[in-house]
Amino acid sequence: MATLPNPLPSLATSGLDLPPGSLVDATLDGPWHEPLLWYADGPADLRDWSRLRAAGRPLGLLPVLVTGGRRDQWPEEWDLCPDGTSYPGDHDADEVLAGYWTDYAADEVAPENAGPDTDGTGPDTDGTGPDTDGTGSDTDGSAGPGSWPGLAPVPAREAAEDADVAAAGLAGVIAADADAWLGGARMALVPARRSADIPAAIGWSGPMNHENDVARLCAVLRSWEDRYDARVVVLGFDTMIVSVGRPPATIEEARALAAEHYAFCPDNIDQSPPYDLGVYAEKAVLNQEAWSFWWD
């Protein structure tokens, strides 16, 4: 992966005021040739995110909260795979999601799993909204049942606040009760150019059963940064929480984005009640300022 020079080896002389913590170079294949991240030994403080973002960004470091999860697995045990990670900018979000959709959406868009016939023209055959024109698709009438509907449009609403302010707010909520969030939360710093690249910068393997090269998912995160003011706020062994500065405000926007979520992380729907993409759009996407993902 193409990166800027890694500032972590000189962290001790960088002038950053850091709590006690550790540099992590452990990977699935043994020690990496340089540290991949730094993370604190103790729980995150309410003010840590904003303080470390302001201090670390000029050095090329971005904050993220890391969690041990239910199994108390911290970054040394995450099976990081930087050697198998490409560069997010080499991938196109629409192409990546279309491929996942083709591979994983057959069951979700089957007629027996389709949404209700809300207008008398036929069932919702692609899981993202009603068949409004009788063609078996809710996109533009040209796609067949189950076809990838394409990237969702940018929400019509304006962002209520700066994306990084929104991320700091979510980080503060989590830090206020860290033990209630996936087994605790600690501050970490990662050498990355933008928030969406954080998983690729460390070779995160959380979605390994879905995608071996996390940079492809980071390409989608980049697109969500652009369209939804999204920021990666939390990483665990196989979990991710993203702040959303400009979430979908209409059910149509939410349904369109839910298709992307399904392609990005099928387990969110296939292995989580109510196992229905339409309900997921309404409950987990519409007006939601945080998105959570989990890969089995």
HELIX and SHEET records of a PDB file:
HELIX    1   1 LEU A    8  THR A   13  5                                   6    
HELIX    2   2 ASP A   48  GLY A   56  1                                   9    
HELIX    3   3 ARG A   57  LEU A   59  5                                   3    
HELIX    4   4 PRO A   75  GLU A   77  5                                   3    
HELIX    5   5 PRO A   82  GLY A   84  5                                   3    
HELIX    6   6 PRO A   88  ASP A   90  5                                   3    
HELIX    7   7 ALA A   93  TYR A  104  1                                  12    
HELIX    8   8 PRO A  111  ASN A  113  5                                   3    
HELIX    9   9 ALA A  163  ALA A  176  1                                  14    
HELIX   10  10 ALA A  178  ALA A  180  5                                   3    
HELIX   11  11 SER A  195  ASP A  197  5                                   3    
HELIX   12  12 ILE A  198  ALA A  201  1                                   4    
HELIX   13  13 VAL A  214  TYR A  228  1                                  15    
HELIX   14  14 ILE A  251  PHE A  264  1                                  14    
HELIX   15  15 ASP A  267  ASP A  270  1                                   4    
HELIX   16  16 LEU A  277  TYR A  280  1                                   4    
HELIX   17  17 ALA A  281  VAL A  285  3                                   5    
SHEET    1   A 7 GLY A  21  VAL A  24  0                                        
SHEET    2   A 7 LEU A  37  ALA A  40 -1                                        
SHEET    3   A 7 ARG A 186  PRO A 191 -1                                        
SHEET    4   A 7 LEU A  61  VAL A  66 -1                                        
SHEET    5   A 7 ALA A 230  LEU A 235  1                                        
SHEET    6   A 7 THR A 239  VAL A 244 -1                                        
SHEET    7   A 7 ALA A 290  TRP A 294 -1                                        
SHEET    1   B 2 ALA A  26  THR A  27  0                                        
SHEET    2   B 2 GLY A  30  PRO A  31 -1                                        
END                                                                             
